[in-house]
Amino acid sequence: MPISEAKKRSNKKWNDANMAERYDRIQIVVTRGKKPAIAAHAATHGETLSGFINRAIDETVERDTAQEATT
């Protein structure tokens, strides 16, 4: 079922009001053709592209912090 124009406007209004105060934005650049592969990998694990990237960052920071603590 398509989203109505009123719903689109409502979503945009909410995003404009809330996203900037709740989230920081980071732009990343990947080699051409890599984005679909990353998105497909995320989807096979039930994640969004952003969710996958956030998890990858969190796990890497956690691993690196643990390694630094043992050295």
Residue frames relative to the residue before (quaternion, step in Angstrom):
aa qw qx qy qz dx dy dz
M 1.0000 0.0000 0.0000 0.0000 0.00 0.00 0.00
P 0.4129 -0.7260 0.4894 0.2508 3.61 -0.68 1.03
I 0.4844 -0.6472 0.5091 0.2955 3.53 -1.22 0.60
S 0.4525 -0.6950 0.4874 0.2732 3.58 -0.88 0.95
E 0.6291 -0.5358 0.4095 0.3866 3.54 -1.25 0.42
A 0.6208 0.5380 -0.3438 0.4550 3.59 1.05 -0.71
K 0.6524 0.5012 -0.3120 0.4753 3.59 0.99 -0.84
K 0.6246 0.5347 -0.3337 0.4611 3.60 1.00 -0.79
R 0.6585 0.4987 -0.3056 0.4736 3.58 0.97 -0.89
S 0.6457 0.5230 -0.3127 0.4602 3.57 0.99 -0.86
N 0.6537 0.5068 -0.3085 0.4697 3.59 0.95 -0.87
K 0.6575 0.5074 -0.3122 0.4613 3.58 0.93 -0.89
K 0.6361 0.5289 -0.3279 0.4563 3.58 0.97 -0.84
W 0.6612 0.4934 -0.3079 0.4740 3.60 0.94 -0.90
N 0.6546 0.5182 -0.3140 0.4521 3.59 0.89 -0.93
D 0.6608 0.5108 -0.3101 0.4541 3.56 0.88 -0.94
A 0.7111 0.4638 -0.2576 0.4614 3.59 0.97 -0.82
N 0.8123 0.3411 -0.1363 0.4530 3.60 0.95 -0.79
M 0.6204 0.5949 -0.3630 0.3597 3.59 0.92 -0.76
A 0.6770 0.5146 -0.3066 0.4275 3.59 0.84 -0.92
E 0.7169 0.4333 -0.2715 0.4739 3.60 0.99 -0.70
R 0.7157 0.4532 -0.2527 0.4675 3.60 1.18 -0.44
Y 0.8127 0.2175 -0.0745 0.5354 3.57 1.07 -0.65
D 0.2989 -0.6734 0.6351 0.2320 3.53 -1.32 0.47
R 0.2941 -0.7459 0.5688 0.1836 3.56 -1.09 0.64
I 0.0545 -0.7583 0.6493 0.0209 3.53 -1.10 0.83
Q 0.2041 -0.7685 0.5931 0.1266 3.55 -0.81 0.94
I 0.0821 -0.7868 0.6097 0.0491 3.58 -0.89 0.91
V 0.2469 -0.7463 0.6012 0.1435 3.53 -1.22 0.53
V 0.0484 -0.7859 0.6165 0.0027 3.57 -0.89 0.99
T 0.6572 -0.5011 0.3869 0.4091 3.53 -1.27 0.41
R 0.5911 -0.5874 0.4142 0.3660 3.57 -1.01 0.84
G 0.7833 0.3008 -0.2520 0.4821 3.54 -0.92 0.98
K 0.5976 0.5929 -0.3572 0.4047 3.57 1.22 -0.30
K 0.5790 0.6177 -0.3746 0.3780 3.60 1.07 -0.69
P 0.6755 0.4758 -0.3329 0.4545 3.67 0.77 -0.81
A 0.6348 0.5255 -0.3341 0.4575 3.60 1.03 -0.71
I 0.6544 0.4950 -0.3099 0.4803 3.58 0.98 -0.82
A 0.6576 0.5073 -0.3092 0.4632 3.59 0.93 -0.89
A 0.6458 0.5129 -0.3212 0.4655 3.60 0.99 -0.78
H 0.6301 0.5218 -0.3298 0.4711 3.58 1.00 -0.80
A 0.6496 0.5107 -0.3135 0.4680 3.58 0.91 -0.90
A 0.6672 0.5152 -0.3026 0.4448 3.59 0.88 -0.93
T 0.6519 0.5134 -0.3307 0.4494 3.60 0.97 -0.76
H 0.7099 0.3963 -0.2463 0.5276 3.57 1.25 -0.38
G 0.5611 -0.6553 0.3590 0.3562 3.57 1.28 0.38
E 0.5748 0.5839 -0.3754 0.4332 3.57 1.17 0.55
T 0.4695 -0.5969 0.5516 0.3449 3.51 -1.31 0.30
L 0.6686 -0.4728 0.3730 0.4363 3.56 -1.27 0.22
S 0.6722 0.4857 -0.2966 0.4736 3.60 0.90 -0.89
G 0.6405 0.5303 -0.3223 0.4524 3.55 0.97 -0.82
F 0.6534 0.5105 -0.3058 0.4679 3.55 0.97 -0.87
I 0.6638 0.4989 -0.3072 0.4649 3.59 0.89 -0.94
N 0.6504 0.5096 -0.3199 0.4637 3.60 0.96 -0.83
R 0.6521 0.5013 -0.3179 0.4716 3.59 0.97 -0.83
A 0.6407 0.5240 -0.3265 0.4564 3.59 0.95 -0.84
I 0.6477 0.5049 -0.3125 0.4774 3.57 0.98 -0.81
D 0.6669 0.5111 -0.3040 0.4490 3.59 0.84 -1.00
E 0.6879 0.4815 -0.2896 0.4594 3.59 0.87 -0.94
T 0.6504 0.5108 -0.3208 0.4617 3.59 1.00 -0.74
V 0.6451 0.5034 -0.3210 0.4769 3.59 0.96 -0.84
E 0.6490 0.5148 -0.3153 0.4630 3.59 0.95 -0.86
R 0.6648 0.4978 -0.2975 0.4709 3.60 0.90 -0.90
D 0.6793 0.4868 -0.2954 0.4629 3.59 0.86 -0.93
T 0.6386 0.5199 -0.3255 0.4647 3.59 1.02 -0.78
A 0.6469 0.5107 -0.3158 0.4700 3.59 0.98 -0.81
Q 0.6515 0.5078 -0.3146 0.4677 3.59 0.99 -0.80
E 0.6555 0.5097 -0.3118 0.4619 3.57 0.97 -0.83
A 0.6456 0.5354 -0.3185 0.4416 3.58 1.06 -0.69
T 0.7032 0.4556 -0.2652 0.4771 3.59 1.15 -0.57
T 0.6660 0.4956 -0.3199 0.4566 3.59 1.20 -0.17
